[in-house]
Amino acid sequence: MSTARRFAAPVVLPCDEPGRVLRDAVVDVDDAGRIAHVGPADGAPATDAPTTRLTGLLLPGLVNTHAHTPLTVLRGMGGDLPLMRWLLEVVWPAEAKLGGPDVYAGMLAGSAEMLRGGVTTSTEMYFQTEHVVEAVLEIGSRVVLTPGIITAPGMERLGTWQQMRDAITRWIDADGLRFGPGERVELGYGPHAAYTLPTEAITSTAALAKERGALMHLHVAEAPGEDDAVRAEFGSVPAMLEATGSLGGRVLAAHAIQLSDDDIAILARHDVAVAHCPGSNAKLAAGVARLADLRVAGIRTGLGTDSPASNDDLDLWEEQRLASLFARQRGADATALTAADALALATREGARALGRDDLGVLAPGAWADLVHVRLDDAFVDPDDDDQLISNLVWASGSRGVRDVWVAGEPVLADGALVRVDPGEVLAGARRVAQKVKA
């Protein structure tokens, strides 16, 4: 368990709604690993807790709202194919070769990569997920885990969609929605997509998720042509979800690119959140999401990397920059997504998209998932608030991350992983990659 500690830094970015920049500030963490106080050092409450004095900028851990992180072991395979060919010809056949230890190795390698970039929480849709949990608890990161439910070539070995769905229900009913040290694991449901499942699978999963207050996380309208059958019957995937009563709970729509005005209205009407994945969308030529329109409609939106086999990295700082660039280009508006807006999508707004108010922000009661970024590189004027945030998002990014804590516990110290041997992690991932190619 964590022990109470005070963190003192020249700059603290709470990433709260007002977007404050605190100078010469402290963050107090209690014994449970939650934040007890945030504010200027002058006037902070007295404490007997030891103080960790930092030289740079302290902000909340970043939140990756859509990933398939175990696929680090497939990175670079089929890298120049469009989505459906990439899935059918490369990814699904390769995934059919992955066993539980392979999933563990891929998740461990990807989690290490994310922690080095300041990503403390990832939202995962994958399979054999007990091995995903094993990796997360070992390295010390945090996961919102939505085990996949799918009918696709090679996936028959995992069981029917009914068996996959019911296994998640049994797991939630046995362990609860959140468990592990510092509640590092949250469980939800991951029906893959309308084009890989019958409508009944999605509607029945939605009902189970609503009953349990669990997140339902699925791919929605990612690429042209993928869901033609659903569009022919219902008009669109959002229209199908509404018509079948599958909305109204905690729903996260990954990608959400091919949307009409009516689709956006449906998402807004039912408070559906969106995981925006600009890097993967662009690499697979799936399209450019209507981010500005989603934000105007009040749709909760976070950033996701998607699979490290389609992106091909897990750098959420890069996603901030791409999200801003594409939003500006699409609307011919240089103010469409500012640096502060992009940072919010990667922190506070990403957590909101997951229905979490205890992540992505430095505030009393939130988990002490903290990232220390050095100020001796890329920051030309760290005393100017606007320029500080601009330099952080556009210039510093992942290379500035120095230390990371999750629930107040160190997981990255001076750029080095604390709980695992990075050489062994990389070797394990490479062994799996060779196995898949054999």
NORSULKA-V945626 format. One record per residue. N is the residue number from 0. RES is the residue in one letter. PSI is psi in degrees with one decimal (none if undefined). Layout:
n = [N;N]
res = [RES;RES]
psi = [PSI;PSI]
//
This chain:
n = [0;1;2;3;4;5;6;7;8;9;10;11;12;13;14;15;16;17;18;19;20;21;22;23;24;25;26;27;28;29;30;31;32;33;34;35;36;37;38;39;40;41;42;43;44;45;46;47;48;49;50;51;52;53;54;55;56;57;58;59;60;61;62;63;64;65;66;67;68;69;70;71;72;73;74;75;76;77;78;79;80;81;82;83;84;85;86;87;88;89;90;91;92;93;94;95;96;97;98;99;100;101;102;103;104;105;106;107;108;109;110;111;112;113;114;115;116;117;118;119;120;121;122;123;124;125;126;127;128;129;130;131;132;133;134;135;136;137;138;139;140;141;142;143;144;145;146;147;148;149;150;151;152;153;154;155;156;157;158;159;160;161;162;163;164;165;166;167;168;169;170;171;172;173;174;175;176;177;178;179;180;181;182;183;184;185;186;187;188;189;190;191;192;193;194;195;196;197;198;199;200;201;202;203;204;205;206;207;208;209;210;211;212;213;214;215;216;217;218;219;220;221;222;223;224;225;226;227;228;229;230;231;232;233;234;235;236;237;238;239;240;241;242;243;244;245;246;247;248;249;250;251;252;253;254;255;256;257;258;259;260;261;262;263;264;265;266;267;268;269;270;271;272;273;274;275;276;277;278;279;280;281;282;283;284;285;286;287;288;289;290;291;292;293;294;295;296;297;298;299;300;301;302;303;304;305;306;307;308;309;310;311;312;313;314;315;316;317;318;319;320;321;322;323;324;325;326;327;328;329;330;331;332;333;334;335;336;337;338;339;340;341;342;343;344;345;346;347;348;349;350;351;352;353;354;355;356;357;358;359;360;361;362;363;364;365;366;367;368;369;370;371;372;373;374;375;376;377;378;379;380;381;382;383;384;385;386;387;388;389;390;391;392;393;394;395;396;397;398;399;400;401;402;403;404;405;406;407;408;409;410;411;412;413;414;415;416;417;418;419;420;421;422;423;424;425;426;427;428;429;430;431;432;433;434;435;436;437]
res = [M;S;T;A;R;R;F;A;A;P;V;V;L;P;C;D;E;P;G;R;V;L;R;D;A;V;V;D;V;D;D;A;G;R;I;A;H;V;G;P;A;D;G;A;P;A;T;D;A;P;T;T;R;L;T;G;L;L;L;P;G;L;V;N;T;H;A;H;T;P;L;T;V;L;R;G;M;G;G;D;L;P;L;M;R;W;L;L;E;V;V;W;P;A;E;A;K;L;G;G;P;D;V;Y;A;G;M;L;A;G;S;A;E;M;L;R;G;G;V;T;T;S;T;E;M;Y;F;Q;T;E;H;V;V;E;A;V;L;E;I;G;S;R;V;V;L;T;P;G;I;I;T;A;P;G;M;E;R;L;G;T;W;Q;Q;M;R;D;A;I;T;R;W;I;D;A;D;G;L;R;F;G;P;G;E;R;V;E;L;G;Y;G;P;H;A;A;Y;T;L;P;T;E;A;I;T;S;T;A;A;L;A;K;E;R;G;A;L;M;H;L;H;V;A;E;A;P;G;E;D;D;A;V;R;A;E;F;G;S;V;P;A;M;L;E;A;T;G;S;L;G;G;R;V;L;A;A;H;A;I;Q;L;S;D;D;D;I;A;I;L;A;R;H;D;V;A;V;A;H;C;P;G;S;N;A;K;L;A;A;G;V;A;R;L;A;D;L;R;V;A;G;I;R;T;G;L;G;T;D;S;P;A;S;N;D;D;L;D;L;W;E;E;Q;R;L;A;S;L;F;A;R;Q;R;G;A;D;A;T;A;L;T;A;A;D;A;L;A;L;A;T;R;E;G;A;R;A;L;G;R;D;D;L;G;V;L;A;P;G;A;W;A;D;L;V;H;V;R;L;D;D;A;F;V;D;P;D;D;D;D;Q;L;I;S;N;L;V;W;A;S;G;S;R;G;V;R;D;V;W;V;A;G;E;P;V;L;A;D;G;A;L;V;R;V;D;P;G;E;V;L;A;G;A;R;R;V;A;Q;K;V;K;A]
psi = [159.8;158.9;149.4;141.3;149.5;131.8;126.4;132.3;151.1;-32.3;132.8;125.9;101.7;-20.9;38.5;178.1;-41.9;-13.0;40.4;149.1;112.2;131.1;139.8;66.8;169.4;153.3;119.1;134.3;134.9;-178.9;-22.4;-6.4;16.2;157.5;131.7;-29.8;143.4;130.2;178.5;146.0;-36.9;112.9;0.7;150.3;150.0;146.9;147.9;-3.2;147.5;153.4;130.3;114.9;122.8;155.8;-7.1;-140.0;136.1;129.4;168.3;155.6;142.7;154.8;113.6;112.3;-2.7;116.8;158.0;65.8;-34.0;-17.0;11.9;-29.7;-10.7;9.0;129.8;-4.0;127.2;33.9;-7.5;28.3;150.8;167.3;-58.2;-39.2;-38.2;-43.6;-50.7;-37.6;-24.0;-61.4;-54.5;-42.2;-38.0;-40.8;-29.5;-17.0;-4.8;126.2;179.7;-48.0;-29.4;-41.3;-42.7;-46.7;-41.5;-39.8;-38.4;-44.5;-43.2;-37.7;-38.4;-42.8;-41.7;-42.9;-38.3;-24.2;9.3;11.4;114.5;-22.2;132.6;144.9;110.2;132.7;108.2;-168.8;169.4;49.2;-11.0;-27.4;-28.3;-46.0;-42.9;-44.7;-43.0;-46.1;-30.6;-45.5;-20.5;11.7;-161.4;145.5;139.0;105.9;118.6;87.8;137.3;145.4;122.3;151.8;108.8;157.6;129.0;-13.3;-1.8;-28.7;-19.9;-5.2;178.6;166.0;-33.0;-41.4;-40.6;-46.6;-47.6;-28.6;-38.2;-44.5;-44.4;-39.0;-46.3;-43.0;-27.4;-45.2;-9.1;172.5;-34.3;140.3;175.8;167.3;129.2;26.1;46.9;-16.7;128.2;137.0;144.5;-164.9;141.6;63.6;120.6;-57.9;164.0;-20.6;-4.6;5.3;148.2;155.3;-37.1;-35.9;-41.4;-43.7;-40.7;-36.1;-41.3;-40.3;-42.9;-40.5;-43.7;-43.4;-33.0;-0.5;25.8;155.6;134.8;120.8;118.5;157.3;134.3;123.9;54.2;-44.0;152.6;136.4;-17.5;-33.3;37.1;-38.2;-40.7;-41.4;-36.6;-35.1;-41.5;-19.3;-36.2;168.1;-46.5;-38.7;-39.2;-45.4;-38.9;-45.0;-30.8;5.7;24.5;-1.9;172.8;-18.8;-156.2;105.7;131.4;117.2;113.3;136.5;-70.7;58.0;-52.7;70.7;139.6;174.1;-39.7;-38.6;-43.0;-38.1;-38.0;-47.3;-42.8;-40.3;-33.0;13.3;42.9;134.4;159.9;135.9;108.4;124.3;72.4;-36.5;-50.7;-41.0;-43.1;-42.4;-36.4;5.7;39.8;-16.2;176.2;118.4;153.4;64.5;-47.2;-40.9;-38.0;-42.4;-40.1;-35.2;-3.7;19.4;126.4;125.8;132.7;178.8;143.6;153.3;-22.2;-159.9;140.4;-2.7;-9.1;-6.8;-59.3;24.6;-179.9;37.0;104.2;-14.6;-40.0;-38.6;-35.2;-46.9;-43.4;-41.1;-43.4;-44.4;-47.1;-37.6;-40.6;-42.1;-43.0;-40.3;3.1;46.7;110.7;-9.5;6.7;-37.3;104.9;172.0;-42.4;-39.4;-45.7;-42.3;-37.8;-40.5;-32.8;-8.5;-96.1;-46.9;-32.3;-42.3;-40.8;-37.6;-27.8;-3.4;27.2;126.9;5.6;10.5;160.9;11.1;147.1;101.1;150.4;132.3;-23.0;157.4;142.9;67.6;105.2;145.3;128.5;119.4;130.0;147.8;4.9;15.3;134.0;-18.4;99.2;-27.4;78.1;-8.3;-10.9;117.3;-49.3;-42.0;-33.1;-49.8;-39.1;-45.4;-37.6;-48.8;-46.7;-24.8;-40.7;-68.8;-143.4;-29.2;-17.1;-8.9;127.4;-46.7;149.1;138.6;143.4;125.3;37.3;0.4;136.2;131.8;-17.1;126.7;117.0;43.1;-2.1;136.7;137.6;-38.3;-15.1;160.2;114.5;-33.2;-42.1;-37.5;-47.1;-41.5;-39.4;-42.7;-38.9;-35.0;-41.2;-41.8;-40.7;-38.7;-43.0;-36.2;-19.8;none]
//
